[in-house]
Amino acid sequence: MNWTLFWIFLILGIAVYIAVMFFSQRQIAYLSVLLYRQGDADAYLKELENWQTKLFFNKRLRKMMEIDAYMLKNDTDKLKSIFSEIETYHLSDGDKMTVLEKQMSFEINNGNVEKTQEIYDELTKTYNGMKDKQRAAHEDAMKECTYIKAIRIDKSGKYADELFKKAKDVKDPIPSGVYYLKAAQSYVLKNDTKNAEEMLNRAEVKLRGTPYNAQIRTIMQSKKYDAVLEMRI
């Protein structure tokens, strides 16, 4: 064996791997800014078709990445088409949970309570079928779906305090703000107006510059806190 060539190829391989990881993470960050910070779904979808994105993400993954953009656009027909197409894919349990989580939000936002319950049951089945290590990695995702079920299906505010704690613990302002909104929904369901108002005030600060902010300000100005239950989060 030519050890010199071996070490050259090894070093080159490591260098390529590091470069791919760096540029793929940078592309993910840029896509996140477009969609979640700027709320520009069209620019995000266009970027998904650029060669840079295609270089790092295969067609199947890009199709999954389209979901959030079309949810922001509220394009029901396109989302139905995407979910139908993805159902034909052979997904890992982790990817399946990710898609089902988004589909659950889609169905509940369209008032399809029975379908939402079916998806939640499928999520629970998938989650319980995972090995311990994998289940631990998806524990938070399963919890998020449980929050949705409690708020939107069961009309229960039992996780209000837990959501408040999560909002305080999360460092990133956008996820933190979303947790504050969910906490506000939960406190409304508990008829706790004081805490609901506080959660909205905190959410407004965290979500400045996002599409949610105008809705929050309208609710706060009108003091019709029940309206937070209609927000799609």
C-alpha positions as CSV (number, residue, x, y, z in Angstrom):
1,M,0.0,0.0,0.0
2,N,1.2,3.5,-0.9
3,W,0.8,5.2,2.5
4,T,1.5,8.6,1.1
5,L,-1.5,8.4,-1.3
6,F,-3.6,6.9,1.5
7,W,-3.0,9.9,3.7
8,I,-3.5,12.4,0.8
9,F,-6.9,10.9,-0.1
10,L,-7.9,10.7,3.6
11,I,-7.0,14.4,4.1
12,L,-8.8,15.3,0.9
13,G,-11.9,13.3,2.0
14,I,-12.0,15.0,5.4
15,A,-11.6,18.4,3.7
16,V,-14.5,17.7,1.3
17,Y,-16.7,16.5,4.1
18,I,-16.0,19.6,6.2
19,A,-16.7,21.8,3.2
20,V,-20.0,20.1,2.4
21,M,-21.1,20.3,6.0
22,F,-20.2,24.0,6.2
23,F,-21.9,25.0,3.0
24,S,-25.0,22.8,3.6
25,Q,-25.4,24.4,7.1
26,R,-25.0,27.8,5.6
27,Q,-27.7,27.1,3.0
28,I,-30.0,25.8,5.7
29,A,-29.5,29.0,7.7
30,Y,-30.2,31.1,4.6
31,L,-33.4,29.2,3.9
32,S,-34.5,29.6,7.5
33,V,-34.0,33.4,7.3
34,L,-36.1,33.6,4.2
35,L,-39.0,31.6,5.5
36,Y,-39.1,32.0,9.3
37,R,-37.6,35.5,9.8
38,Q,-38.7,37.3,6.6
39,G,-41.8,35.2,5.9
40,D,-41.0,35.1,2.2
41,A,-42.4,31.8,1.1
42,D,-41.9,32.5,-2.6
43,A,-38.3,33.4,-2.2
44,Y,-37.8,30.2,-0.1
45,L,-39.4,28.0,-2.7
46,K,-37.3,29.6,-5.4
47,E,-34.2,29.0,-3.4
48,L,-35.1,25.3,-3.0
49,E,-34.8,25.0,-6.8
50,N,-31.4,26.7,-7.0
51,W,-28.4,24.5,-7.8
52,Q,-26.8,25.2,-4.4
53,T,-29.8,23.7,-2.6
54,K,-30.1,20.8,-5.1
55,L,-26.4,20.1,-4.5
56,F,-27.0,19.4,-0.8
57,F,-30.6,18.2,-0.6
58,N,-32.1,15.5,-2.7
59,K,-35.5,15.8,-4.4
60,R,-37.3,13.8,-1.7
61,L,-35.9,16.0,1.1
62,R,-36.7,19.2,-0.9
63,K,-40.3,18.1,-1.2
64,M,-40.5,17.7,2.5
65,M,-38.9,21.1,2.9
66,E,-41.7,22.6,0.8
67,I,-44.3,21.9,3.4
68,D,-43.6,24.9,5.7
69,A,-43.6,27.3,2.8
70,Y,-47.0,26.2,1.5
71,M,-48.3,26.2,5.1
72,L,-47.2,29.9,5.3
73,K,-48.9,30.6,2.0
74,N,-52.0,28.7,3.2
75,D,-52.1,26.8,-0.1
76,T,-54.4,23.9,0.8
77,D,-54.5,22.2,-2.6
78,K,-50.7,22.2,-2.9
79,L,-50.3,20.8,0.7
80,K,-52.8,18.0,0.0
81,S,-50.8,17.1,-3.1
82,I,-47.5,17.2,-1.2
83,F,-48.8,15.0,1.6
84,S,-50.2,12.5,-0.8
85,E,-46.9,12.3,-2.7
86,I,-44.9,11.9,0.5
87,E,-47.2,9.0,1.6
88,T,-45.7,7.1,-1.3
89,Y,-42.1,7.6,0.1
90,H,-40.4,5.0,2.2
91,L,-39.4,7.2,5.1
92,S,-37.4,6.6,8.3
93,D,-39.4,6.8,11.5
94,G,-37.8,10.1,12.3
95,D,-38.7,11.7,8.9
96,K,-42.2,10.1,9.1
97,M,-42.7,11.8,12.5
98,T,-41.6,15.1,11.1
99,V,-44.1,14.9,8.2
100,L,-46.9,13.7,10.3
101,E,-46.3,16.5,12.8
102,K,-46.7,19.1,10.0
103,Q,-49.7,17.2,8.5
104,M,-51.3,17.2,11.9
105,S,-51.0,21.0,12.1
106,F,-52.4,21.3,8.6
107,E,-55.4,19.2,9.3
108,I,-56.3,20.9,12.6
109,N,-55.9,24.3,11.0
110,N,-58.5,23.2,8.4
111,G,-60.9,22.0,11.1
112,N,-60.4,18.3,10.3
113,V,-60.6,17.1,13.9
114,E,-61.2,13.4,13.0
115,K,-58.3,13.3,10.6
116,T,-56.1,15.2,13.2
117,Q,-56.9,12.5,15.8
118,E,-56.0,9.8,13.2
119,I,-52.6,11.4,12.6
120,Y,-51.9,11.8,16.3
121,D,-52.7,8.1,16.8
122,E,-50.3,7.2,13.9
123,L,-47.6,9.5,15.4
124,T,-48.0,7.8,18.8
125,K,-47.7,4.4,17.2
126,T,-44.6,5.4,15.3
127,Y,-43.0,7.0,18.4
128,N,-43.8,4.0,20.6
129,G,-42.3,1.7,18.0
130,M,-38.9,3.4,18.1
131,K,-35.9,2.2,20.1
132,D,-35.2,4.0,23.3
133,K,-32.4,6.1,21.9
134,Q,-34.4,7.1,18.8
135,R,-37.5,7.8,20.9
136,A,-35.5,10.1,23.1
137,A,-34.3,12.1,20.1
138,H,-38.0,12.6,19.0
139,E,-39.4,13.2,22.5
140,D,-39.8,16.9,22.0
141,A,-41.6,16.5,18.6
142,M,-44.0,14.1,20.2
143,K,-44.6,16.5,23.0
144,E,-45.3,19.3,20.5
145,C,-48.0,17.2,18.9
146,T,-49.5,16.5,22.4
147,Y,-49.7,20.3,23.0
148,I,-51.6,20.7,19.7
149,K,-54.0,17.9,20.6
150,A,-54.6,19.4,24.0
151,I,-55.2,22.9,22.8
152,R,-56.9,22.3,19.5
153,I,-58.8,19.0,20.0
154,D,-59.3,18.6,23.7
155,K,-59.7,22.4,24.3
156,S,-57.6,21.9,27.4
157,G,-55.1,24.3,29.0
158,K,-53.5,21.8,31.2
159,Y,-50.0,22.4,29.7
160,A,-50.1,26.2,30.2
161,D,-47.5,26.3,32.9
162,E,-45.3,23.8,31.1
163,L,-45.4,25.9,27.9
164,F,-44.6,29.1,29.9
165,K,-41.5,27.4,31.3
166,K,-40.4,26.2,27.9
167,A,-40.8,29.7,26.5
168,K,-38.5,31.1,29.2
169,D,-35.9,28.3,28.7
170,V,-35.6,28.6,24.9
171,K,-32.8,30.9,23.8
172,D,-33.9,31.5,20.2
173,P,-36.5,34.3,20.2
174,I,-38.8,32.9,17.5
175,P,-39.4,29.4,19.1
176,S,-39.6,31.2,22.5
177,G,-42.3,33.5,21.1
178,V,-44.2,30.6,19.7
179,Y,-44.2,28.9,23.0
180,Y,-45.5,32.1,24.6
181,L,-48.3,32.1,22.1
182,K,-49.2,28.5,22.9
183,A,-49.1,29.3,26.6
184,A,-51.4,32.2,25.9
185,Q,-53.8,29.9,24.1
186,S,-53.7,27.5,27.1
187,Y,-54.3,30.2,29.6
188,V,-57.3,31.4,27.6
189,L,-58.7,27.9,27.7
190,K,-58.2,28.0,31.5
191,N,-60.1,31.4,31.6
192,D,-56.9,32.9,33.1
193,T,-57.0,36.3,31.4
194,K,-54.2,37.8,33.4
195,N,-51.6,35.2,32.4
196,A,-52.9,35.1,28.8
197,E,-52.3,38.8,28.5
198,E,-48.8,38.4,30.0
199,M,-47.9,35.6,27.5
200,L,-49.1,37.8,24.6
201,N,-47.0,40.7,25.8
202,R,-43.9,38.4,25.9
203,A,-44.7,36.9,22.6
204,E,-45.0,40.3,20.9
205,V,-41.5,41.2,22.0
206,K,-40.0,37.8,20.9
207,L,-41.8,37.8,17.5
208,R,-41.1,41.4,16.3
209,G,-40.3,41.3,12.6
210,T,-42.2,38.1,12.0
211,P,-45.7,37.6,10.4
212,Y,-47.1,36.8,13.9
213,N,-46.4,40.2,15.3
214,A,-49.3,42.2,13.7
215,Q,-51.8,39.6,14.8
216,I,-50.6,39.7,18.4
217,R,-50.7,43.5,18.5
218,T,-54.3,43.4,17.1
219,I,-55.4,41.0,19.8
220,M,-53.6,43.0,22.5
221,Q,-55.2,46.3,21.4
222,S,-58.7,44.8,21.2
223,K,-58.2,42.8,24.4
224,K,-60.2,40.0,22.7
225,Y,-57.8,37.4,24.0
226,D,-60.0,34.5,22.7
227,A,-58.8,35.5,19.2
228,V,-55.4,33.9,20.0
229,L,-57.1,30.5,19.7
230,E,-57.6,31.2,16.0
231,M,-53.9,31.8,15.3
232,R,-52.1,29.2,13.3
233,I,-49.0,28.3,15.2
